[in-house]
Amino acid sequence: MQKVYKVMLLGDIGVGKTSLVRRLVFNCFEHDYKATIGVDVYTHDFTLQTSGGPVPARELIWDIDGDFGESIFKQIYIKGATAALVIGDCSRKATLASVITLAQTFQEEFPGRPVILVANKIDLVSDDDRSKLVAPLKVLGLPILKTSAKTGTNVRHSFE
């Protein structure tokens, strides 16, 4: 029996939420930026490795408009979320500060559900700058993955 998970992509406008999910689902990257209006839903099938053996799984990935900010938690379509990827842009420090707020709010609204912090666009900053920018995210004690939708680095790992 296939397990189904509703995964929310949360983060400010322009952090690469759509680019990450499009890299995962279609294995492509588009240089032209097109903002999501409202929500787009994608599916991703994979095999979940469990102690009882492999289990087919499907993610329903909800790519949320970055303009919602914290008000997203008042929207009906976030209800029933299984997990969240909270995404920031390594080249824009303010978006990483928003990651902290969004992750904390998700944890308050959906206690016990997994939250992964994603520092995207690692291809745009040096290793030293990346480490300094991502360091404040460690205060939450949540997993932090550094990704690049452009190169595909850690994209699949973030979702699975």
C-alpha positions, 0 to 999 in steps of 0.5 A: 500500500502506497503511503501519501505525504502532504509536504509544504514548501514554505519561504519568501518569494524568490528563494527557489521553492518552485525551482527546487520542486521542478528540479525534483519532479522534471529534472530541469532548471529554468533561468527565467523566474516566474512567481507562483501565484497561490499554490501549485501542487506537484507529485513525486513518487519514491521508495521509502526505506523502512525497517519492514522493507521498502514501501512505495510512497508519494509526496503531494508537494504544495508550492506556496506563494512566497507573499503569504509569509506567516499568514499562510497558516490561516489558509485552508490548504495548509491543513493536513500537512505531513511535513514542511521544507522551509526554504531560504536563499543563501544569497539573501540573508533576510530570507534566512531570518524568515526561515526561522519564523516560518519553521517555528510557526509550522512547529506550533501549528503542527507539533511533532511533524517533520520540518527541514530547513533548506538553504538554497542557491549555494551555487551563488555564495562562497563556502565561507559566506554560506557557513556564516549565513546558515549558522543562525539556523542552527538555533532551532535544532532542526536538520539543515540542508544546503541545496542548489536547484540549478546544479541539483545538489541535495535536492532529492535528499531534501524531499525524501 
